[in-house]
């Protein structure tokens, strides 16, 4: 089953959002009802606590009354009634204990239990024996101790009653607040849901219809052959991602077409070079041989003419070698290349042959890749030589090396020359195109072919500070054999 499109996802999300609003409002309403119900239950529990505490106070008074009757009657006839009252006090104390919530409340109940136990001990172990022995003084003394315990129990029960009643008032206040909040939020959801639904509909209309129209127009331009067609890709949603993919596709198609055209040019030149190079090289070799031989005997103007013949023949041979470089594939297995060492060697060779022409060349950074060291050195030689010629005496050429993520390498050759010609910059890598009076127009084309054979790219730019900058980007390992 196919995944829903971006538009479908937007609609699904919109309706899901509306349903979520109603779900949230319902959940909030149910939560409020739950809180209200919990509050009412708690109020009931606390009211029962008040009732039990009052009953406990009454039971304690009954217990004390039976003690008083025992003292007044002077016998133990009320002892069974007292026992029943004491059992009732213990039961009510246990029931009140289940209704307390706070640690201090529990402490009061514990004090009641202790006071009740002490009251029972005083009565059974002291008052009753003293009454039966007719010891009036001891009876009165112990009766006073019993009154102290009863007063303490009454004080604790009064505290519990006050606490229960206070908590009931607080819970009632909370329940009223929950009711008011539930009412306000219900009104908010009822009033805000239609507005939100309208806003979501308008947002979907703007964010779906317009991007679809732009995408359709861009596709039409691309189909008509406009490879520079681009879409606005600032939207963070699916349409923005689609626009970025469309732009990347358009750039890829344009780059592929440019490479295809370049490859066709190189292939045609290569076929031509392969067919005629041998036939041209043989006559050039003969011309160079005879010119070199005649220079040994020639003097004056004739020697100068022969040197011109030799120079022009060497230039023709250089052109033929450049053509052959375009047609030869690199069929060697890649090997590790230290680009820092390679660049230093290239600069040293140019210095040894006197081709730096007074320019200052520096190499900085470090990088390593796998590739064809001789061919990569040829690329660096071409770029540094071009930079030296552009910078002139006293100018600067900087070769910067960077090891990029994933093991890739970046080589930048920058010079302080006049920069790239704006109107002809896009033709720099075409065979036989040159801006130098004595150039063959093959150096950059050959360099581009070598870099492409390594799976990399070669770009040219004019920095804001002036001069020209050529950037080579090489993968860590070329695709297959180079």
ABEGO torsion letter per residue (X at the ends): XBBBBAAAAAAAAAAAAAAAAAAAAAAAAAAAAAAAAAAAAAAAAAAAAAAAAAAAAAAAAAAAAAAAAAAAAGBAAAAAAAAAAAAAAAAAAAAAAAABABAAAAAAAAAAAAAAAAAAAAAAAAAAAAAAAGBAAAAAAAAAAAAAAAAAAAAAAAAAAAAAAAAAAAAAAAAAAAAAAAAAAAAAAAAAAAAAAAAAAAAAAAAAAAAAAAAAAAAAAAAAGBAABBBBAABABAAAAAAAAAAAAAAAAAAAAAAAAAAAAAAAAAAAAAAAAAAAAAAAAAAAAAAAAAAAABBEAAAAAAAAAAAAAAAAAAAAAAAAAAABBBABBBBBBBAAAAAAAAAAAAAAAGAAGGBBBBBBEBBBBBEBAAAAAAAAAAAAAAAAAAAEBGBBBBBBBBBBBGGBBBBBBBBABAEBBAAAAAAAABBGBBABAABAGAAAAAAAAAAAAAGBBBBBBBBAAEEBBBBBBBBABBBEBX
